[in-house]
Amino acid sequence: MQMSESLDDLYRDVILDHYRRPRNQGLLPNPDLKSEGFNPFCGDQVVLTMTLDGAERIGEVGFEGEGCSISQASASMLAAHLGGRTLDEADALVRVFKGVMQGEELAPEQEEALGEIAALQGVREFPIRVKCALLGWTTLQDAIADYRKR
Amino acid sequence: MYDVERVRADFPILSREVNGVPLVYLDNAATSQKPAPVIAALVDYYERHNANVHRGAHALAVEATTAYEEARAKVAAFINAPSPENVIFVRNTTEAINLVAGAWAAERLRPGDRIVSTEIEHHSNLVPWQHAARTSGAELRLLAMADDYTLDLSDLDALLSANARLVALTHSSNVLGTITPVKAITDAARRAGARVLVDGAQSVPHLPVDVQDIGCDFLAFSGHKMLGPMGVGALYVSPDAMEEMGPFLRGGEMVLEVTYADASWAPPPMKFEAGTPNVADAIALGAAVDYLGALGMANVREHEIALTAYALERFRELEEAETYGPADLSIRGGVVSFSLGGVHPHDISQALDSCGVAIRAGHHCAMPLVRSRLNVPATARASFYLYNTEAEVDALVSALKRTLEYFGDADVRKPR
């Protein structure tokens, strides 16, 4: 009996690395944006905090969470890649990532823009885990929507 | 002598492969697989007898009605109900419990009354009572779980002392495997004048259940967890409790006489089976009951106790594993909920799947129990049935060892 190769497509090394050593761990004390995501089906949780400068550019990012490797690694990768992006750019990134999870193929320049996040493409082969990968991203979308409603 | 290999041969699905390896199906608390006679009963019904029941004098209608009512009689005999009229066909356990909430509790509960349930319930035996309490003005109180994963009965008399009208409890926990002392609790509830609903979703498929021996007023269970098809279940109602129930759903099939202004109700069980029922699945449930009866429920129970003992023994090899459930196997069903170091249950489940081993991961529809009493966000759960083998337990344990290797130092991660 052995773990199938397809399992390695899901749990790429970079994903397991983010799971074991999550980046941007810890909530910021005075965030400009904050949102909590919860997946009621599996109990996975992500809390995301960010600071903004005057031009709606993301400064610091901190997250905490609890859940499976895919949900937590995806949130860690997201958190690590948000700093320096404007909210519009972050929003665009979410839309690209959601498209990928829904089966859209990436153009080479999109894949390059996603960087290590592109490793999560393998999740598509495991439809039940797509919602895990998306948790941090929908949490970010909620945070941006809340901010813009203010 | 219980011949598990002969039993397995009756289940076509058990010979399939998953991910290139033989299926090891250990998610029986979620749903059971189906033996050939149950599948054949479904096909036979639709190929030869399909017609609507309780109406029409043509041959097919008579055959369908006869088979449907025979199935009711089989299910009634299986749980030793006094009469087939005490068995109402429903979709599943959840619907059965909602039927009691809608047809009994909504009629009988008054402000100040008390519903007593427990901390180890499935959502389906908790959420309807939260709603019933809210809408009637009754209060909902819970028997606590003790440290050994059994119910703490020290509060029982106090909880039953004042205006307790209903006790709703599981017979066997889908998370812990705990088999509750339903008979003793029913006796105590009777003395206090309360009715008793037993959630038999995890007991009726796995051990001998006798409603007259227990003395309960309601017993709810699903067909699909006991070799029957999905979409049919049953609610037993005692003759006394039946008298206290109004209709559940209103419309066709459940009426005696209808005028433009009013309607009167058919006698039970028809009164509670509005609309065209799930005839084919009820008949196939009858076939499932025949199959279980031929095996003998005491034999099924004995097989599962032996398998659970073997599994718990093998789990001791896994230093990282923690299991949740009573140590005394005489009060434990074939359920092993566990955690495995820092590997998240969903990752365990995914890794096991790649070895062909099917288990469940999550809160098992018992969110407060898992999160507030076991104090974990989720557990992994292997659950056994009459066709599982020690070799399959071995496959599970090997796959868990591989999972630990695969995720390696994942348990160095300390969330918060």
Interface residues (C-beta under 8 A of the other chain):
Chain A: M1 Q2 M3 S4 S6 L7 L10 Y11 L16 Y19 R20 R21 P22 F41 C42 G43 D44 Q45 E64 G65 E66 G67 C68 S69 I70 Q72 F126 R129 C132
Chain B: N19 G20 V21 H344 P345 H346 D347 Q350 A351 S354 C355 G356 A361 G362 H363 M367 V370 R371 P377 A378 A395 S398 A399 R402 Y406 F407 G408 D409 A410 V412 R413 P415 R416
